[in-house]
Amino acid sequence: MERLIHLIYASSAQPDFSPAEVTDVLKRSRGNNAALDVTGMLLYADGSFFQVLEGPEEVVDALFEKICEDPRHGKLVKIIREPIATRAFADWSMGYSKMTRGELGEVPGLNDFFSRGSCLEALDPGRAKRLLEAFASGRWRNRIRSGAASVAHG
C-alpha cells in the first residue's frame, strides 16, 4: 500500500487570476487529480491561494514540484508535508471556494488569514493544521454550504 501524505501550501496569484482563469485551472486540476488519485481543497481570496493536496507520497511531491515551477504562483510557501492515515477530502478531486473579504470575516479561523499582504508571512504549521481540521470537521464546510461562499466539488 502506498504511503499517503497531505501537503498544504499558500501562494499569491501572479498576476491575480480572473474568474475564468481560476475555472480553467480547476477543470484541468480536477481531471488530472482524479487520474492521479489526488484529493484536496483550494481556497482563493484576494489573490491568495491556500491549498491542501492529499494522495500517494510520490504523486503529491511531483505535483507540488510542478506547482512550484508555475509562474502564476508567487511567494509560494510550503506549510506542512506529512503522512496521513486517512484523507480529509476523500470525496473531492479538488474542492474549491472563492470567498470575498466579507465572507472571510464570517468564517471562524479565516477572519485574518487572507489579509492582503500578510497571510503568507503569518503562516505556521500549527495554524494551518487548525484551519484544515476545522474545514475537515465540518465547521467551514457547514458555514460555506449554508451560503457564506460558493463551493464547487469535483
C-alpha positions as protocol buffer text, in pm:
chain_id: "A"
residue {
  index: 1
  type: MET
  ca { x: 0 y: 0 z: 0 }
}
residue {
  index: 2
  type: GLU
  ca { x: 129 y: 344 z: -92 }
}
residue {
  index: 3
  type: ARG
  ca { x: 205 y: 592 z: 183 }
}
residue {
  index: 4
  type: LEU
  ca { x: -45 y: 879 z: 189 }
}
residue {
  index: 5
  type: ILE
  ca { x: 58 y: 1234 z: 267 }
}
residue {
  index: 6
  type: HIS
  ca { x: -101 y: 1572 z: 271 }
}
residue {
  index: 7
  type: LEU
  ca { x: 80 y: 1881 z: 161 }
}
residue {
  index: 8
  type: ILE
  ca { x: -52 y: 2225 z: 246 }
}
residue {
  index: 9
  type: TYR
  ca { x: 78 y: 2539 z: 80 }
}
residue {
  index: 10
  type: ALA
  ca { x: -16 y: 2900 z: 24 }
}
residue {
  index: 11
  type: SER
  ca { x: 78 y: 3133 z: -259 }
}
residue {
  index: 12
  type: SER
  ca { x: -7 y: 3463 z: -423 }
}
residue {
  index: 13
  type: ALA
  ca { x: -154 y: 3461 z: -772 }
}
residue {
  index: 14
  type: GLN
  ca { x: 81 y: 3633 z: -1018 }
}
residue {
  index: 15
  type: PRO
  ca { x: -98 y: 3832 z: -1151 }
}
residue {
  index: 16
  type: ASP
  ca { x: -437 y: 3798 z: -980 }
}
residue {
  index: 17
  type: PHE
  ca { x: -636 y: 3527 z: -1155 }
}
residue {
  index: 18
  type: SER
  ca { x: -954 y: 3622 z: -1335 }
}
residue {
  index: 19
  type: PRO
  ca { x: -1261 y: 3408 z: -1256 }
}
residue {
  index: 20
  type: ALA
  ca { x: -1224 y: 3242 z: -1598 }
}
residue {
  index: 21
  type: GLU
  ca { x: -860 y: 3153 z: -1526 }
}
residue {
  index: 22
  type: VAL
  ca { x: -947 y: 3002 z: -1188 }
}
residue {
  index: 23
  type: THR
  ca { x: -1226 y: 2798 z: -1350 }
}
residue {
  index: 24
  type: ASP
  ca { x: -988 y: 2674 z: -1620 }
}
residue {
  index: 25
  type: VAL
  ca { x: -724 y: 2572 z: -1365 }
}
residue {
  index: 26
  type: LEU
  ca { x: -988 y: 2391 z: -1159 }
}
residue {
  index: 27
  type: LYS
  ca { x: -1121 y: 2195 z: -1457 }
}
residue {
  index: 28
  type: ARG
  ca { x: -774 y: 2079 z: -1554 }
}
residue {
  index: 29
  type: SER
  ca { x: -674 y: 2008 z: -1194 }
}
residue {
  index: 30
  type: ARG
  ca { x: -983 y: 1801 z: -1123 }
}
residue {
  index: 31
  type: GLY
  ca { x: -927 y: 1581 z: -1426 }
}
residue {
  index: 32
  type: ASN
  ca { x: -558 y: 1536 z: -1354 }
}
residue {
  index: 33
  type: ASN
  ca { x: -612 y: 1481 z: -981 }
}
residue {
  index: 34
  type: ALA
  ca { x: -876 y: 1214 z: -1036 }
}
residue {
  index: 35
  type: ALA
  ca { x: -640 y: 1026 z: -1269 }
}
residue {
  index: 36
  type: LEU
  ca { x: -353 y: 1058 z: -1017 }
}
residue {
  index: 37
  type: ASP
  ca { x: -562 y: 964 z: -710 }
}
residue {
  index: 38
  type: VAL
  ca { x: -507 y: 1310 z: -557 }
}
residue {
  index: 39
  type: THR
  ca { x: -778 y: 1477 z: -349 }
}
residue {
  index: 40
  type: GLY
  ca { x: -790 y: 1806 z: -165 }
}
residue {
  index: 41
  type: MET
  ca { x: -932 y: 2153 z: -148 }
}
residue {
  index: 42
  type: LEU
  ca { x: -847 y: 2502 z: -265 }
}
residue {
  index: 43
  type: LEU
  ca { x: -941 y: 2835 z: -112 }
}
residue {
  index: 44
  type: TYR
  ca { x: -893 y: 3152 z: -315 }
}
residue {
  index: 45
  type: ALA
  ca { x: -939 y: 3503 z: -180 }
}
residue {
  index: 46
  type: ASP
  ca { x: -797 y: 3841 z: -271 }
}
residue {
  index: 47
  type: GLY
  ca { x: -531 y: 3693 z: -496 }
}
residue {
  index: 48
  type: SER
  ca { x: -410 y: 3435 z: -242 }
}
residue {
  index: 49
  type: PHE
  ca { x: -437 y: 3056 z: -260 }
}
residue {
  index: 50
  type: PHE
  ca { x: -447 y: 2810 z: 31 }
}
residue {
  index: 51
  type: GLN
  ca { x: -441 y: 2453 z: -96 }
}
residue {
  index: 52
  type: VAL
  ca { x: -440 y: 2105 z: 51 }
}
residue {
  index: 53
  type: LEU
  ca { x: -320 y: 1817 z: -166 }
}
residue {
  index: 54
  type: GLU
  ca { x: -353 y: 1460 z: -39 }
}
residue {
  index: 55
  type: GLY
  ca { x: -261 y: 1132 z: -201 }
}
residue {
  index: 56
  type: PRO
  ca { x: 28 y: 896 z: -268 }
}
residue {
  index: 57
  type: GLU
  ca { x: 355 y: 1048 z: -149 }
}
residue {
  index: 58
  type: GLU
  ca { x: 546 y: 1040 z: -478 }
}
residue {
  index: 59
  type: VAL
  ca { x: 248 y: 1173 z: -674 }
}
residue {
  index: 60
  type: VAL
  ca { x: 180 y: 1464 z: -436 }
}
residue {
  index: 61
  type: ASP
  ca { x: 550 y: 1556 z: -427 }
}
residue {
  index: 62
  type: ALA
  ca { x: 570 y: 1556 z: -808 }
}
residue {
  index: 63
  type: LEU
  ca { x: 253 y: 1764 z: -835 }
}
residue {
  index: 64
  type: PHE
  ca { x: 386 y: 2017 z: -585 }
}
residue {
  index: 65
  type: GLU
  ca { x: 710 y: 2047 z: -784 }
}
residue {
  index: 66
  type: LYS
  ca { x: 502 y: 2139 z: -1091 }
}
residue {
  index: 67
  type: ILE
  ca { x: 313 y: 2398 z: -887 }
}
residue {
  index: 68
  type: CYS
  ca { x: 645 y: 2544 z: -765 }
}
residue {
  index: 69
  type: GLU
  ca { x: 758 y: 2586 z: -1127 }
}
residue {
  index: 70
  type: ASP
  ca { x: 431 y: 2752 z: -1233 }
}
residue {
  index: 71
  type: PRO
  ca { x: 497 y: 3126 z: -1282 }
}
residue {
  index: 72
  type: ARG
  ca { x: 136 y: 3203 z: -1185 }
}
residue {
  index: 73
  type: HIS
  ca { x: 227 y: 3129 z: -821 }
}
residue {
  index: 74
  type: GLY
  ca { x: 433 y: 3386 z: -633 }
}
residue {
  index: 75
  type: LYS
  ca { x: 554 y: 3383 z: -272 }
}
residue {
  index: 76
  type: LEU
  ca { x: 481 y: 3011 z: -257 }
}
residue {
  index: 77
  type: VAL
  ca { x: 516 y: 2873 z: 96 }
}
residue {
  index: 78
  type: LYS
  ca { x: 500 y: 2503 z: 183 }
}
residue {
  index: 79
  type: ILE
  ca { x: 336 y: 2491 z: 524 }
}
residue {
  index: 80
  type: ILE
  ca { x: 301 y: 2121 z: 602 }
}
residue {
  index: 81
  type: ARG
  ca { x: 404 y: 1796 z: 437 }
}
residue {
  index: 82
  type: GLU
  ca { x: 336 y: 1490 z: 649 }
}
residue {
  index: 83
  type: PRO
  ca { x: 198 y: 1135 z: 640 }
}
residue {
  index: 84
  type: ILE
  ca { x: -174 y: 1086 z: 696 }
}
residue {
  index: 85
  type: ALA
  ca { x: -373 y: 776 z: 787 }
}
residue {
  index: 86
  type: THR
  ca { x: -688 y: 885 z: 604 }
}
residue {
  index: 87
  type: ARG
  ca { x: -788 y: 1158 z: 364 }
}
residue {
  index: 88
  type: ALA
  ca { x: -982 y: 1458 z: 489 }
}
residue {
  index: 89
  type: PHE
  ca { x: -1119 y: 1523 z: 137 }
}
residue {
  index: 90
  type: ALA
  ca { x: -1163 y: 1171 z: 1 }
}
residue {
  index: 91
  type: ASP
  ca { x: -1475 y: 1269 z: -193 }
}
residue {
  index: 92
  type: TRP
  ca { x: -1325 y: 1577 z: -361 }
}
residue {
  index: 93
  type: SER
  ca { x: -1081 y: 1565 z: -653 }
}
residue {
  index: 94
  type: MET
  ca { x: -1048 y: 1934 z: -569 }
}
residue {
  index: 95
  type: GLY
  ca { x: -1298 y: 2115 z: -350 }
}
residue {
  index: 96
  type: TYR
  ca { x: -1299 y: 2486 z: -420 }
}
residue {
  index: 97
  type: SER
  ca { x: -1419 y: 2801 z: -254 }
}
residue {
  index: 98
  type: LYS
  ca { x: -1375 y: 3158 z: -373 }
}
residue {
  index: 99
  type: MET
  ca { x: -1452 y: 3390 z: -88 }
}
residue {
  index: 100
  type: THR
  ca { x: -1495 y: 3764 z: -63 }
}
residue {
  index: 101
  type: ARG
  ca { x: -1336 y: 3965 z: 216 }
}
residue {
  index: 102
  type: GLY
  ca { x: -1678 y: 3993 z: 387 }
}
residue {
  index: 103
  type: GLU
  ca { x: -1733 y: 3617 z: 369 }
}
residue {
  index: 104
  type: LEU
  ca { x: -1386 y: 3552 z: 507 }
}
residue {
  index: 105
  type: GLY
  ca { x: -1475 y: 3752 z: 815 }
}
residue {
  index: 106
  type: GLU
  ca { x: -1776 y: 3530 z: 878 }
}
residue {
  index: 107
  type: VAL
  ca { x: -1586 y: 3200 z: 877 }
}
residue {
  index: 108
  type: PRO
  ca { x: -1421 y: 3111 z: 1209 }
}
residue {
  index: 109
  type: GLY
  ca { x: -1044 y: 3091 z: 1174 }
}
residue {
  index: 110
  type: LEU
  ca { x: -1032 y: 3279 z: 846 }
}
residue {
  index: 111
  type: ASN
  ca { x: -1111 y: 3632 z: 953 }
}
residue {
  index: 112
  type: ASP
  ca { x: -748 y: 3746 z: 932 }
}
residue {
  index: 113
  type: PHE
  ca { x: -586 y: 3457 z: 745 }
}
residue {
  index: 114
  type: PHE
  ca { x: -621 y: 3608 z: 399 }
}
residue {
  index: 115
  type: SER
  ca { x: -543 y: 3967 z: 494 }
}
residue {
  index: 116
  type: ARG
  ca { x: -381 y: 4116 z: 184 }
}
residue {
  index: 117
  type: GLY
  ca { x: -5 y: 4114 z: 209 }
}
residue {
  index: 118
  type: SER
  ca { x: 24 y: 3940 z: 543 }
}
residue {
  index: 119
  type: CYS
  ca { x: -123 y: 3590 z: 513 }
}
residue {
  index: 120
  type: LEU
  ca { x: 189 y: 3423 z: 375 }
}
residue {
  index: 121
  type: GLU
  ca { x: 418 y: 3575 z: 632 }
}
residue {
  index: 122
  type: ALA
  ca { x: 185 y: 3481 z: 920 }
}
residue {
  index: 123
  type: LEU
  ca { x: 151 y: 3113 z: 833 }
}
residue {
  index: 124
  type: ASP
  ca { x: 273 y: 2847 z: 1068 }
}
residue {
  index: 125
  type: PRO
  ca { x: 213 y: 2471 z: 1064 }
}
residue {
  index: 126
  type: GLY
  ca { x: 5 y: 2476 z: 1381 }
}
residue {
  index: 127
  type: ARG
  ca { x: -235 y: 2734 z: 1248 }
}
residue {
  index: 128
  type: ALA
  ca { x: -258 y: 2567 z: 907 }
}
residue {
  index: 129
  type: LYS
  ca { x: -342 y: 2237 z: 1074 }
}
residue {
  index: 130
  type: ARG
  ca { x: -611 y: 2401 z: 1285 }
}
residue {
  index: 131
  type: LEU
  ca { x: -762 y: 2558 z: 973 }
}
residue {
  index: 132
  type: LEU
  ca { x: -750 y: 2223 z: 793 }
}
residue {
  index: 133
  type: GLU
  ca { x: -901 y: 2040 z: 1090 }
}
residue {
  index: 134
  type: ALA
  ca { x: -1178 y: 2300 z: 1117 }
}
residue {
  index: 135
  type: PHE
  ca { x: -1259 y: 2256 z: 750 }
}
residue {
  index: 136
  type: ALA
  ca { x: -1241 y: 1876 z: 759 }
}
residue {
  index: 137
  type: SER
  ca { x: -1455 y: 1852 z: 1073 }
}
residue {
  index: 138
  type: GLY
  ca { x: -1730 y: 2045 z: 903 }
}
residue {
  index: 139
  type: ARG
  ca { x: -1707 y: 2387 z: 1065 }
}
residue {
  index: 140
  type: TRP
  ca { x: -1605 y: 2557 z: 737 }
}
residue {
  index: 141
  type: ARG
  ca { x: -1795 y: 2320 z: 512 }
}
residue {
  index: 142
  type: ASN
  ca { x: -2119 y: 2381 z: 700 }
}
residue {
  index: 143
  type: ARG
  ca { x: -2066 y: 2756 z: 703 }
}
residue {
  index: 144
  type: ILE
  ca { x: -1975 y: 2765 z: 334 }
}
residue {
  index: 145
  type: ARG
  ca { x: -2259 y: 2535 z: 229 }
}
residue {
  index: 146
  type: SER
  ca { x: -2505 y: 2746 z: 426 }
}
residue {
  index: 147
  type: GLY
  ca { x: -2435 y: 3035 z: 193 }
}
residue {
  index: 148
  type: ALA
  ca { x: -2125 y: 3213 z: 322 }
}
residue {
  index: 149
  type: ALA
  ca { x: -1946 y: 3130 z: -3 }
}
residue {
  index: 150
  type: SER
  ca { x: -1986 y: 2930 z: -319 }
}
residue {
  index: 151
  type: VAL
  ca { x: -1829 y: 2586 z: -312 }
}
residue {
  index: 152
  type: ALA
  ca { x: -1782 y: 2354 z: -605 }
}
residue {
  index: 153
  type: HIS
  ca { x: -1687 y: 1991 z: -566 }
}
residue {
  index: 154
  type: GLY
  ca { x: -1506 y: 1792 z: -826 }
}
